[in-house]
Amino acid sequence: MSRASAAPPPTPPLGKPIAIPVEGSVWDRFTNWASENKALVYTIAGVAVVVTGAGVVYYLNGDAKPKAAAQPKLSKKERRKRKEAERQAEAGKSSPPSAEQPKAPTVEPAEELPEIDEDIVATLTNEQRQEYALLLKNSGNKAYGSKDYPRAIDLYSKAILCKPDPIFFSNRAACYNAQSDWEKVVEDTTAAVNLDPLYVKALNRRANAYEHLSQFSEALLDFTASCIIDEFKNESSANAVERLLKKVAEQKAEGIMESKNPNKLPSPTFVSNYIQSFRVKPRPEGLEDTEELSDSPGKEHLRIGLQAMERKTHEGYEQAATAFEKALEEGNLDEYEALAYNLRGTFRCLRGSQELALKDMDKSIELDPTFTQSYVKRASMHLEMGNRDKAASDLEKAVQQNDQDPDIYYHRAQLHFIHFEFQDAAKDYQKSIDLDSSFIFSHIQLGVTQYKMGSIASSMATFRRCVKNFEQVPDVYNYYGELLLDQGKFEEAIQKFDTAMEMEKQTKPMAMNVLPLINKALALFQQKNEFTEAENLCEKALIIDPECDIAVATMAQLLLQQGKVTDALKYFEQAAELARTPGEIVNALSYAEATRTQLQVQEKYPQLAAKLQGMGGAAGAFPGAR
């Protein structure tokens, strides 16, 4: 997936433009692989119980009967039946011979099975042990098919005494599975896997038991190994991996959320992109730099916050967030109170405190129902929390308040865009442009939307007009370059990224947007596999913006592609630490857990490393990557 799929100036619900390139992100490729390769489904707890006439069966007659010297001791009841059978055989000798009929394969009735214990097994030859093991296993299958699990367990246990076969352990585990005795399922499947490390049914059965025991990491490891062996052709196992990645990530996300600093802002790149998704408005009258506000501390803090935002640096945004909190604590804001709640709510949203942010937007709207920006921001919060209907409702309320506000249509277009409703998105982007053609991001996003609709010529024409009309805006060249990169026009794309970087240096030396650096890194990698230069560009981006999660995630992917899995894991974990919301943390941890599981699989099952390479995943790409 190319970064062209991301909305240029990303608002929180639209997600950061973090589509990790190089054929899409690990997680996306992994889940896409699983969904696109749905094949045969097997029941994890199942066991084959069908024995056909072509199967190997044991006869208590002819040459197959064990020699007397090795015959296990029979019970009194069995000895009586044996004598009765011999008497009947003697009587049959005097009867007239009848036409000989072929004997159907039969298995000795369960009650006639010989007693088996360690002492008796010790007296048997290897051939006899194998014969009795097969007999007992087949009888165990019959008992399992009849749901007589205790009897089946006993028979499989005796078969194991005769021959410790991985199938026998796995079959006995199936009985424990039916009884929900998960600890014993793990014990028996572990024995089976120790005997045959590539025994898929045992791996799946143990994974299922681990999941019931809430040992999700262990379950994920087994299902992943199973998927690699089967080349991700089993729908049930592939879906299980996807499900467990999320469960493991959710478990670990709880710990991160508990220890997370609630006042920490995301990277300045992210904050700037969110803020610039609204048109710049003049400072409210009465809050200008020349205004005397010494007798109004609330208003003074509000002005300090607005001034700090204009610096577009990490320190500036931190100062702004603190100033807006203090402004509302001081109070006496008069006509600026609705604005103060709007701005405090904005920074609470950026910190990931969505519930508190929503309350601030509610209060802002209550104080000034005509303040359309508060409706739009509240809509973005609802959308980030997964409530599209409330988001759409807020945008409609904003239109009712002021149907000439171009920001409303831009953000409504964003809602359509992220839901792949490109026709509706294009209409709203155009409406935003019609109302105010000076806002560059409406033009950029219209071009991206046209591209997503397949109108490549229209999209390129839109970007050429952007270059002509906004020739000093670096974002134009950055996003134009993304579309060129998606088309494989590497040299043109790199030229655009270079132009964007130079403009960033000239126009915003203290608050550079690092996205052009990251995009150039991706272009060099895709064009020439230039890992070293690509890594250097990502490192430069992280020097400028140490908390830019896009740079961190891209670096992780570059390392993963080179087989530097341990290093990649560190970056994925760092991305999780930088994430804002529980959903973003879970997503980042999913990448980390996918990478960690790959390491564990290769350590525990080294014979699968070659299998990974054969699947096109190489040692550095997670199973399922394409």
Disulfide bonds with the S-S distance in Angstrom:
none
